[in-house]
Amino acid sequence: GHRRKNWKVRKFVLRDDPAYLHYYDPAGGEEPLGAIHLRGCVVTAVEDMPDTKKCDVDNILFEIITANEIHYYLQAASSTERTEWIKAIQSVARTGK
């Protein structure tokens, strides 16, 4: 996460109305732990991140920078999944409400 130095597994749900990426505890629970407002955000692939071990990230990171300039770093399960997430979030950032 952007506020912690350790990685946590989260379940994500992308919504376009309103344009948010909600995240949940993967062990269960109906209420989201938080949300990232995507309208006007920038999302990019991250090839190298300081303060992480190379074997931990394996070039599957991406970054979301919100309109308020809050940085979120997320790790996908694969490079293909990372590309899919980036495309989906970019689409919602442009067209979501």
Sequence and secondary structure as in RCSB ss.txt:
>XXXX:A:sequence
GHRRKNWKVRKFVLRDDPAYLHYYDPAGGEEPLGAIHLRGCVVTAVEDMPDTKKCDVDNILFEIITANEIHYYLQ
AASSTERTEWIKAIQSVARTGK
>XXXX:A:secstr
  S SS    EEEEEETTEEEEEE TT  SS SEEEE TT EEEEES  TTS HHHHTT EEEEE TT  EEEEE
 SSHHHHHHHHHHHHHHHHH  
